[in-house]
Amino acid sequence: MIVFGLSESKKTARRIAKSLKVKFGKFESAKFPDGEMHLRFGDSVKGKKVVLVKSLNPEPNDGLMELVFAARTAKKLKAKKVYAVIPYLAYMRQDKMFKSGECVSAPEMAKLLNNSVDGLVTVDPHLHRIKKLSEIFRIPTKRVSADPSIAAYIKKKYNKDKTLIVGPDIESSQWAKRIADSIEFESTIFLKERFHSRKVKVRVEKELDWKGKEVIIVDDIVSTGHTMIEAVKEIKKRKAKAVDCVCVHAVMAENAYAKLKKAGARKVLSCDSIKHKSNAIELSKVISEAVKDWK
Ligand code: R5P
């Protein structure tokens, strides 16, 4: 087995290779003056099981193209198998036709990968209307959960009796509630209404004893940040001591990080599925465990 890191994902790839005790290969990605990509394997892949690590953010479109081109090149160069490790799998949220004529992107993205790689490992893909990855992927897939890593982090850094965990919407209970239950922290889930991508409203359904507590909002993705921002505002109204935000995937579009801080979040923390200054929780070990079976 040999592991390659595509652009923006080299650090994670190097850690995965180290943890699997396999070679970290050289891979060059550059751009021609006209914006087209130039990719090159700097180590032989012939007869090897090739692992390509590439998170689909920032630039999900370029990222997907880079991954597909690299995978097909590896096969042309006679790799035995080509596996993709995609810590953040973009396009999973466009899982139905919301307005007539829209492209349902999730299965289209899956088709590209189905036709390019022999297996996929990803971290907490956004599964909502699509319940299982096998509904859109025909290649073997493995879904790594960041929950235990986040739970261990919270347990180490916060005091159970003075901390509350919040999920900002129903979908987030698969992260927030599960994490809170696993370390026996008190938790509640808010209700969210989304009017469009930049306008959301959250409602506190079950009140807790907020006063003087440290509150951690846990969600899978911070994209525009509006979900977290609205949740921060609701909690601040209730005189909590501090509000921190923790997410798996720090998409952080449109300056979301700064907006969250401005809204009053004390800390904004994330897992390292996407490279970002908020990264505080490392996932390479749990990802390596999933890749190990293919070794
Ligand atoms: C949606 O259901 C997800 O779990 C996140 O809550 C959502 O993607 C966050 O998006 P934004 O940061 O744009 O509000």
Residues whose N, C-alpha, C, O or C-beta is under 5 A from the ligand:
A	BS01	R5P	E171 S197 D219 D220 I221 V222 S223 T224 G225 H226 T227
